[in-house]
Amino acid sequence: MTAYFVTGTDTGVGKTRTSCALIHALRRAGHARVVGMKPVAAGCEWVEGQGGQSGLSGHWLNEDVAALRAASSLQVPPAFDNPYALPDAVSPHIAARNDEAVIDLGHLEASFHALQAHADAVVVEGAGGFIVPLHDGPEGFVTSADLAARLRLPVVLTVGLRLGCLNHALLTQEAILSRGLTLAGWVANVIDPHMPEQAANLATLQNHLQAPMLAHWPFDAEAQADQLPLQLP
């Protein structure tokens, strides 16, 4: 069973685009049952149940989760592909506190293994940057990096190309490798079309990130994930 953990140099750098493109690449490579997983999603809207009438069953839905589900070839219960759907669009540990939820790594790991049992490939998209807090309380301080280490998956890093990305990318690489994880590859996603010295920055990343560049996507807010080129790790 193939699986990857997708992280980014920051929030809003294109992790979901990378995750969906990776799902499509895996499907093109012959994996029949590919599913995306967003263990923790902060920033959701309430979706009513069948009929859309208030008072019936419904669920919280995050737009990244919706994109992953649309890209996936395997549909699974929401409890598996998005165990924690938190209403507030803030750091996950704050969103969880506001929702009186405790994010438990054991529960996330169990949900991942449930997906493994049904899928040929799983793409796990982390929240925010690599060390974004998931929980901060009496039970301890838990980050997205702790989840990646718990799952022991190879990591695909999304680098949002803008001023400051070199520091963010190299720090993230250091955090990944220091936990004994494999940096399987990285994606250069242009998020600032006016970034100065873009080519020079890209060359520095290619020279100092210890993994292959899987894709280089120019700025295009309308690009569809299934049309984006991406080399599998």
C-alpha positions as CSV (number, residue, x, y, z in Angstrom):
1,M,0.0,0.0,0.0
2,T,1.4,3.4,-1.1
3,A,1.0,6.4,1.2
4,Y,2.4,9.9,1.5
5,F,2.2,12.8,3.9
6,V,1.9,16.2,2.2
7,T,3.1,19.2,4.1
8,G,4.0,22.8,3.3
9,T,6.3,25.7,4.1
10,D,3.3,27.6,5.5
11,T,-0.4,27.7,5.4
12,G,-1.9,28.8,2.0
13,V,1.0,27.6,-0.1
14,G,-0.9,24.9,-2.1
15,K,-0.8,21.7,-0.1
16,T,-4.3,20.8,-1.3
17,R,-3.3,21.4,-4.9
18,T,-0.3,19.2,-4.4
19,S,-2.3,16.5,-2.6
20,C,-5.0,16.4,-5.3
21,A,-2.4,16.4,-8.1
22,L,-0.6,13.5,-6.3
23,I,-3.9,11.6,-6.1
24,H,-4.5,12.0,-9.8
25,A,-0.9,11.0,-10.6
26,L,-1.3,7.8,-8.5
27,R,-4.6,7.1,-10.3
28,R,-2.9,7.5,-13.7
29,A,-0.1,5.2,-12.6
30,G,-2.6,2.4,-12.1
31,H,-3.7,2.6,-8.5
32,A,-7.5,1.9,-8.7
33,R,-8.5,2.9,-5.1
34,V,-6.8,6.2,-4.1
35,V,-8.1,8.3,-1.3
36,G,-7.1,11.6,0.2
37,M,-7.2,12.2,4.0
38,K,-7.2,15.5,5.9
39,P,-6.9,14.4,9.5
40,V,-7.6,17.8,11.0
41,A,-9.4,20.6,9.1
42,A,-9.9,24.0,10.7
43,G,-12.4,26.3,9.0
44,C,-15.6,24.5,8.0
45,E,-19.1,25.2,6.9
46,W,-22.2,23.3,8.1
47,V,-23.7,21.1,5.3
48,E,-27.2,20.0,6.0
49,G,-28.3,16.4,5.6
50,Q,-30.5,15.0,2.8
51,G,-33.0,17.6,1.7
52,G,-31.0,20.4,3.2
53,Q,-33.6,21.1,5.9
54,S,-32.5,22.5,9.2
55,G,-32.7,20.0,12.0
56,L,-31.8,17.0,9.9
57,S,-28.4,15.3,10.1
58,G,-25.5,17.1,8.6
59,H,-21.8,17.7,9.0
60,W,-19.0,20.2,9.0
61,L,-17.2,20.5,5.6
62,N,-13.9,22.1,4.8
63,E,-13.1,23.1,1.2
64,D,-9.8,21.3,1.2
65,V,-11.6,18.1,2.3
66,A,-14.1,18.6,-0.5
67,A,-11.3,18.9,-3.0
68,L,-9.6,15.8,-1.8
69,R,-12.9,13.8,-2.0
70,A,-13.5,15.1,-5.5
71,A,-10.0,13.9,-6.6
72,S,-10.2,10.5,-4.9
73,S,-11.4,7.4,-6.6
74,L,-12.6,5.9,-3.3
75,Q,-15.4,7.3,-1.2
76,V,-15.2,6.6,2.5
77,P,-17.1,7.7,5.7
78,P,-16.2,11.3,6.8
79,A,-15.0,9.8,10.1
80,F,-12.1,8.1,8.2
81,D,-10.9,10.8,5.8
82,N,-11.5,13.8,8.1
83,P,-11.7,12.7,11.7
84,Y,-11.6,16.3,13.0
85,A,-13.7,18.9,11.2
86,L,-13.4,22.1,13.2
87,P,-15.6,25.2,12.5
88,D,-13.2,28.0,13.2
89,A,-10.6,29.0,10.6
90,V,-7.7,29.4,13.1
91,S,-4.8,27.3,14.2
92,P,-6.0,23.7,14.8
93,H,-5.2,23.7,18.5
94,I,-7.3,26.9,19.0
95,A,-10.1,25.6,16.8
96,A,-10.2,22.4,18.7
97,R,-10.3,24.2,22.0
98,N,-13.1,26.4,20.8
99,D,-15.0,23.3,19.7
100,E,-14.2,21.6,23.0
101,A,-12.4,18.8,21.1
102,V,-9.2,17.0,22.0
103,I,-7.2,16.0,19.0
104,D,-5.8,12.5,19.7
105,L,-3.0,11.0,17.7
106,G,-4.2,7.5,18.4
107,H,-7.5,8.2,16.9
108,L,-5.9,9.8,13.8
109,E,-3.7,6.8,13.4
110,A,-6.6,4.4,13.7
111,S,-8.5,6.4,11.0
112,F,-5.5,6.2,8.7
113,H,-5.2,2.4,9.2
114,A,-8.9,2.1,8.4
115,L,-8.3,3.9,5.1
116,Q,-5.3,1.6,4.5
117,A,-7.5,-1.4,4.7
118,H,-9.7,-0.2,1.8
119,A,-7.3,1.7,-0.4
120,D,-4.4,1.0,-2.7
121,A,-2.9,4.5,-2.0
122,V,-3.6,7.2,0.7
123,V,-2.5,10.8,0.5
124,V,-2.5,12.5,3.9
125,E,-2.6,16.3,3.8
126,G,-1.4,17.9,7.0
127,A,-2.7,21.1,8.4
128,G,-0.8,24.4,8.0
129,G,2.9,24.2,8.2
130,F,4.9,21.1,9.4
131,I,5.0,22.0,13.1
132,V,1.6,23.7,13.4
133,P,0.1,22.9,16.8
134,L,-2.8,20.4,16.9
135,H,-3.3,20.3,20.6
136,D,-2.0,22.2,23.6
137,G,-3.3,21.1,27.0
138,P,-2.8,18.9,30.0
139,E,-2.5,15.9,27.7
140,G,0.6,17.5,26.1
141,F,1.7,19.6,23.1
142,V,1.0,17.9,19.8
143,T,1.9,19.1,16.3
144,S,1.4,18.0,12.8
145,A,5.0,16.8,12.8
146,D,4.1,14.4,15.6
147,L,1.4,13.0,13.4
148,A,3.7,12.6,10.5
149,A,6.2,10.8,12.8
150,R,3.5,8.6,14.2
151,L,2.4,7.5,10.7
152,R,6.0,7.1,9.5
153,L,5.1,8.2,6.0
154,P,7.4,9.7,3.3
155,V,6.8,13.4,3.1
156,V,6.1,15.5,0.1
157,L,6.8,19.2,0.7
158,T,5.0,22.0,-1.0
159,V,7.1,25.1,-1.3
160,G,5.2,28.3,-1.9
161,L,7.5,30.3,-4.0
162,R,7.5,33.8,-2.6
163,L,10.0,36.0,-0.7
164,G,11.2,34.1,2.4
165,C,10.5,30.6,1.0
166,L,14.2,29.5,1.2
167,N,14.3,29.9,4.9
168,H,10.9,28.2,5.3
169,A,11.8,25.3,3.0
170,L,15.2,24.6,4.6
171,L,13.8,24.8,8.1
172,T,11.0,22.5,7.2
173,Q,13.4,20.0,5.6
174,E,15.5,20.1,8.8
175,A,12.4,19.4,10.9
176,I,11.4,16.5,8.6
177,L,14.8,14.8,8.6
178,S,15.4,15.4,12.3
179,R,12.4,13.2,13.0
180,G,13.9,10.3,11.0
181,L,11.4,10.8,8.2
182,T,12.1,10.7,4.5
183,L,11.7,13.7,2.3
184,A,10.4,12.0,-0.8
185,G,10.1,15.0,-3.0
186,W,9.0,18.6,-3.2
187,V,6.8,20.8,-5.3
188,A,7.6,24.4,-6.3
189,N,4.3,26.2,-6.4
190,V,4.4,29.9,-7.4
191,I,2.1,31.9,-5.2
192,D,3.6,35.3,-5.9
193,P,3.9,36.0,-9.6
194,H,6.0,39.1,-8.9
195,M,8.6,37.3,-6.7
196,P,12.0,38.8,-7.4
197,E,14.8,36.4,-8.6
198,Q,12.4,33.5,-8.8
199,A,14.8,31.5,-11.0
200,A,17.7,32.0,-8.6
201,N,15.5,31.0,-5.6
202,L,14.4,27.9,-7.4
203,A,18.0,27.0,-8.2
204,T,18.9,27.3,-4.5
205,L,16.1,25.0,-3.6
206,Q,17.2,22.4,-6.2
207,N,20.7,22.5,-4.8
208,H,19.9,22.2,-1.1
209,L,16.7,20.3,-0.7
210,Q,17.7,16.7,-0.4
211,A,14.9,15.2,-2.6
212,P,13.8,15.5,-6.2
213,M,11.6,18.4,-7.4
214,L,8.3,16.6,-8.5
215,A,6.8,19.7,-10.1
216,H,7.2,23.4,-10.8
217,W,3.9,25.1,-11.2
218,P,3.7,28.7,-12.4
219,F,1.1,31.0,-10.9
220,D,-2.3,30.0,-12.0
221,A,-5.2,30.4,-9.6
222,E,-7.6,28.6,-12.0
223,A,-5.4,25.5,-12.6
224,Q,-7.2,22.2,-12.1
225,A,-5.3,19.6,-10.1
226,D,-6.0,16.8,-12.6
227,Q,-4.2,18.9,-15.3
228,L,-1.1,19.7,-13.3
229,P,2.0,17.7,-14.2
230,L,3.6,15.9,-11.3
231,Q,6.2,13.2,-11.1
232,L,5.6,10.5,-8.6
233,P,8.2,10.2,-5.8
